[in-house]
């Protein structure tokens, strides 16, 4: 653990000056986007399903997407589908932030970008003993789902940006421990890490700007494509991805599955995710900080352990995600009814108020 704490200190403090350009560029672009949004009236106006109470500029994810895409323009020689897909998703996300688009064109865009990235994965050899075509067949729906997962989970201040920051650090840690990736993948993780540090200054509660679909779908696409390209190297990268991203995929999967079974429109905005319910009880910043800290101090080290000890990676993955699953289930996601956690806290608060003189 001490080695990981040293890695965190080096990443957040020592290496900051060498990567300040990403941080600074994001901060400047966010200020420009905020002023432009206010000038032309492009604000996210709250409604009865919103988690915020005042009109707030959206589309801040444009800064994240632009910096990553421009910084990696040379990747066009080795992975043009990464740049083209990221640009297309960011553009459609921005259009959706400006004026809500129907679900179908958004899904078609996601299917095209993910499908291209998966189809063009540079391998035809078996991956972990499984035929490449079978792996790709599974990765396609998983990728479309994960892009939407990241979008669904962008619902409270500081969560999507903070999770991207912690996850990027986790993947960098796993790479240091032996996770095989292409060289340009390391650059992208590092860029996201320092870009989201700047984004959090503006997005931490109370948020001055939202990421919007521009950023959430872009980040979902980036994390998934990098994970897929690492997986084809045959080093069990699936375990690190499942562990590090567990808060997002578990909450979203349980919530949307239960809502679908109940006949609800799963793409319609709602407040039934576990993080929504927790934020209603504890507040935005406490919930975001809790999830970020658990990712940094539990999930990331466990992902590193899975990379270093491939023979027990499945067991490590199970041990890592079970506590996350338990915490999420306590809030009864996907249902309008309160979960055990909310009932317990409400009862405790009620008893405290009752016993006051």
N, C-alpha and C positions, 0 to 999 in steps of 0.2 A: 504493500500500500504506500509506503514511503517513496518508492520509486515513481509511482503514479502521481503523488503529490508534487514531487520534483518536476515531473513532466508538465503538470498543470501550471506550476509557477513559471516555468520556462516559457510555456505557450502564452499565458496571459500577460506576463510582465517582461521577461527578457527579450522575447522575439517580437514584441509589439512594435518597437522602433523600426525594425526591418520590414514590417508589413503595414506601416502607418498609412501608406498611400491608399490601400483599400478602405481603411477606416475613414480616412479624410474624404475620399471621393464619395463614399456612401452618405456621410453627414451633409456634404454640400448638396448632393443631388436631392436628398430628402427635404432640405430647406427650400430648394427651388420648386419641387413638386408640391409642397405644402402651400407655398404662396400662390402658385399657379392654380391649384384647386380652389383656394379661397376666392381668387379673382374671377374665375369662370363659374363658380358655384358647384363644383363637383365634390359634393360632400355626402358622406354616409349618414343619412337621416335615420334616427332610431325609430323602431316600431315595437309592437307588443312582443315580438320574438327576439328583439335585440338584447345584447348584454351591456350596451352603453346607453347613456341618457342624454347626450348632447351631440349635435351634428359634428362629425369629425372627418377631416380629409382622408381619402382612401387612395389606393394605387401605389402605396409606398414600396411595394415589391418591385416596381419598375426599376428602382435604383439597384436592387440586388441583381435582377436579371441583366440589366445593361452592363454592369461592371463585370460580372462573370463571363458574359458572352464576348465582350470586347477584350478582356484579359486573355481569353483562350482562342482568339481568332486563328492562331496557327494550327489548332486541332483540326481544322478543315481538311488537312491532308490525311489524317488518320481516322477521324470520326466525324464526318460532316453531318451525320444524322443527329449528333448531339447538339450542334449549333443550330441546325435548321429546326429541330424539334423544340428546343428551348425557346427559340425566337417565336415560333408559331404559337406555342402555348402561352407565352407571356403576352403576345399581341391579342389573342382571343380573351385572355384573362383581363387585360386592360379594357377591352371593349365591353366585357361583362361588368366591370367596375363602373364604367361610364353609364352604360344603359343595359340593364339586365337582359341577357340572352336566353332563348329557350334552351332546354336541357339537351336536345338532340344535337345541335351543331357543336356544343361543347364536348359531348361524348364522342362524336365523330372525329373531332380534332385530337382528342386524347388517344383514340384507337389508332389513328394514322401515325401519330408521333411515337407512341409506344411500340406499335407494330413494326414500324421501320427500324427502330433501335434494336428490337429483339431479332428481327429477320436478318439484320446485317451484322449480328454478333460474329466476330471472326473465328468461328470454329465449326467443324462438322464432326469432330471426334467426340466420343462419349465423355460425359462430365460426371465424375464420381461414379462411374460405372453405368450411368444412365444414358441412353442415346440422346444426342444433341437435339434432335427434332422433338423428343418428348419434353425435354427441359424447356425448350422455347415455347411449346404449346401451353405449358403451365405458366410460364413467365408473362405471356401476353395478357390474360385476364388479371393476373396478380398485379401487373404494372398499372393497368387502367384503374383497378381498385385502389392501389396505393396513392395514385395521383389525387383521387377523390378523397381518400382518407386524410391526406394532408390538408386538403381544402376544408373538409368538414371540421377538422380540429383547430382551425384558425377562428376561434370564437370568443376568446377573452384576451385582455391586454397582456402582452409579453410572452404568450404561450408558444405560438408558431415560430417566432424569431428566436426565443430562448432555447427552444428544443432543437432548432437547427444548429445553434451555437454549440450546445452540449453534444449533439450527435456528431457534428463535424470533428470535434475534439476526440470523441470516442473512436471514430474510424481512423484518425491519425494515430491514436494510441495503438490500435490493432495493427496498423501498418508497421509501426515500430516493433511490434511483437512478432511480426512474420507474415501478416496478411499480404498476399501477393496482389498487386495492382499495377496498372500502367503508370508511367511517370507523371503524365498529365493529370491523372486522378488525384494525386497528392496535392498538386497545385490548386485544384478546384476545392478540395476539402479545406485547405488553408485559407483560400479566399473567402469562402462562406463563413468560416470561423471569425475572421476579422471584420467582414462586412456586417454580420449580424450583431457584433459588439456595438457598432455605431447605430444600427437600426434600433436596438433595445433602448438606447437613450431617448429616442422619440416615441417608442411604442410601449414603454413600461407604464404601468398604471399610475395616474390616468393618461391614457394614450393620446398623443398629439397627432398621430397619423396611423392608419391601419395598413397592413400588408396587402389586403385585398386578394382577389383571385389571381391577379398578376403575379404576385409573389408566391402564394401558397401552391398553386399548380406547378409553377416553375420549380420550386424546391422539391416537391414530390417527385417530379420527373427527374431532376438531377440526382437525388439520392438513389432512386430506383435504378437508373441507368448505370451509375457507377457501381452499385451493388451487383447488377447483372454481369457487368464486364469483369468484375472480380471473381464472380462465381465460375465463369467459364475457364478460369485458370486451374480449377479443380482443387481448391484449397479449403473447401467447406466454409466459404464466405457467408453462406446462408445463415449460419448460426450467429455470427456477429450482427448481421442485419436484423434478424428476428429479435435479438436481445436489445440492441440499442433503440430500436424503433417500437418497442413493445407497448409503451403507454399509448401511442397513437393508434396502432393497428388493433389493439385489444378493445379500447374504448369505442372506436368507430365501428368495429365489426359486431360487437355485442349490441350496441345501440341501434344500428341500422337493421340488423337481423330481426331484432324484436319489434321494431317499428314496421318492418315489412310484413311480418307475420300478423301484426295487429291491423293491417290494411292501411297504414299511414303512407303518405307520399314521402319516400325516403329522400328525395332531392329538395324538399321544401324545408325552409329554415325552421328550426325548432330549438328548444332548450332542454333536451332530454339526455344529452351526453353526461357522463359522470363528472367531467370537468365543469360543465354548466351548473350542475347541482351543487358541487363543492364550492364554486365561486359565489353562488347565491348565499351560501352559509358562512364562508370565511372571507370572501372578497377576492378580487382578481389577483392581486400581487402575491398573496399568500399561497394560492393554488399554483400559480405559475412557478413561484420560487421552489415550492415543494417538489413539483415534477422535475424541474431542472436539476435540483440538488440530488434527487434520487437517481436521475440519469447519470450525473457526474460521479457520484460516490458509490453507486451500487451497480447499475447496468453497464457502464463503461468498463470497470474492472472485471466484471463477470464476462463480458465479451472478449476482453483480452485473455482471460483464462481459457476460454473456449478455443481461441486461436492457438494458444501455446500448447494445449493438450487436446489434440484432435480426437484421440481415442475416447475421451469422456465429454466431448463437446455437446452431445445430445443431452446428457445428464446435467451439465452446467447450464444449458439453455433452459431446461425445465425448472431448475432451482432458481434461476434468475427471474423468470417471468411469472412464476406462481404468486409471489407476494404482490406484484403489480396487478395481476388478475383479481386477487382477493380484495385489494383496496378498491378497485373499480366496481366490482360487484356489490360492495357495501353501499354504493350510492344508487343502486337499482337503475342503471342506464337503460334507455329505450322505453321507459314507462313514465307517465305523469305522476305516479305515486312515489312518495318518499321511500328511500332505502333505509336499512338499519342504522347507518351512520348518521343520517339526518335526524331520525327519530331519537337516537341516543343523545346527540348534542342538544336538540331542542328540549328534551326532558331535563338534561343537566342545567341548561340555562333557566328553565322554568323553576327548578328547585332552588337555584341560587337567588332568583328574584323573590321567590316565596319566603325565603329565610332572611331576607333583608329587614332590618328593624324599621 
